[in-house]
Amino acid sequence: MANEFFAGMPVIKEEKESVKIIPLGGVGQIGMNITAFEYKDSIIVVDCGLAFPDDEMLGIDLVIPDVTFLKDNIEKVKGFFITHAHEDHIGSIPYVFREINVPIYSTKLTCAIIENKLKEHDLQYAVELNVIEFGQTVSVDEFEVEFVKMNHSISDAACFAIHTSIGTIIHTGDFKVDYTPVFGDVADLQRLGELGKKGVLALLADSTNAERPGFAMSERTVGRTFENIFIENVNKRLIIATFASNVDRVQQIIDKAAKFGRKVVIEGRSMITIMNTATELGYISVPENIIIDIDQMKNYPPEKLVLITTGSQGESMAALSRMAGDTHKKVKIDENDTVVFSSSPIPGNEKNVFKIINELSLKKAKVIFQDTHVSGHACQDEIKLIYALTKPKYAIPVHGEYKHLIKHAEIASDMGISKENIFVLKPGNVLQISKNNAGFIGSVSAQGILVDGLGIGDVGNCVLRERQQLSENGLVISVSYVDREEHRPVMNSQIITKGFVYEPDEKDLLEELSGFVDMTIEDEVNGSSDDINHLQAVVKKELLTYIRKKMKRSPVVISIIQEG
């Protein structure tokens, strides 16, 4: 059933009176959510997120979207509309907006968090941020974008109703239907129903939990779990790790700390930044004198303390990882601690999370990681509810790996959407939608760009393959000196290895490889080739072949030949 939903069929001719939907990320993967909408001479963009590297992206810090399409059409790009302030939706803004500078429109908390991020990159004065309230509509050339209230695991999450002269397109962003949210109102389902009655051309909806039946549990259920954790660990210090952006979760922890007479320490740079922002804007309520500085912990018994920290995903430099690895300067973990992981591992982070759990367990800390988190993403019944309310003509699953998108497509089909009107997109697909038909008219560049330190895009597949090869088989360098006139070796070649063998124990092997290199140079010179570059290429090739035959290994080989 899966293949019938995939992009590629049908292919149609380009029409002037049509909207083009172009995902530059966020489909077929978790993260890097960014989608362009083009109508006539205008382009708007929803979200601008990043993705975290997988295990094969050695040394890579982040993956950001390829926005070549936007740069090539910069005169059409009118603005970015951001659904909410999670990294997979805002994380690429400081990188993208060095080259594309147009207004950003979002809700109050989202704009404040984006502003903090821009300050970190010295871009706070270069980007125009516009705070929009729910119910407001922003007119941008050919588009009118209406902000509709949604629920998610961060406050101020928005759904967009994108109005055009050929119809309305709804983009849910990340969402769940929470009837008892910790902060703010429930999702504006009434408005979605009104839009559905008027007619919705297309729906782009969150697919992350499309494989899970039922409804996602309310955020308030975590509060009941925390209550039990506080009761059962009255004689222990509590260290609770969660996403910095999960303001509602932090609120519940603070509420329980106040109830049980504990002081709260906020640890982790991003946690402190977002807490300060949310508190200033009124998105979190903090009882007076409950929060103390980390240096004040020594003034209180451990059982009267709660640490709220970053590091729930096992990030190597996050506060919890440093605590677990004994590199945190102010927090030492022991058997008097209970550590709570209040999040689920992002796909790909499982190894890092379990590594931290094992390190904490070795320190005899009690670790709790079950029933301490509820998802911020809609499950199957919530997705069905959105379809029942909006009744779209076309369904476009977004935000998820392909297995999630395919399951979402099946749900849309069950909800009565014709299979020929359901489109599972790949990054860069150009989907054209008009009043009468929809199909694909081509594709644009949409490969992720790798960020390594200060380098953006300078590490590609070739470099990654070399890093993989280095990590698996090590490095072998041969250094040879040849006579300037006769181009013959004037001394034995030197073999240097890194990550290949332990040199002090393998002197015979290194001498053997040295002799092989000398013999190779002699044979090549006797063959009348004395070009240094050619000699280096031959030595590299022959030495790698020799090592493969002898040791069944394929290290990175470098040949250096100098004239003397």
Helices and strands as residue ranges (DSSP letters): G 2-5, E 19-25, E 34-39, E 42-46, E 62-64, H 68-72, E 77-81, H 87-90, H 93-96, E 104-106, H 108-120, E 129-131, E 137-140, E 143-149, E 158-164, E 167-171, H 189-198, E 200-206, H 220-232, E 237-241, H 247-259, E 263-267, H 269-281, E 291-292, G 294-299, G 302-304, E 305-309, H 319-324, E 337-341, H 350-362, E 366-368, H 380-390, E 392-398, H 402-414, G 419-421, E 429-433, E 438-443, E 449-452, E 455-456, H 461-473, E 475-482, E 494-498, G 503-505, H 507-526, H 532-551, E 556-563
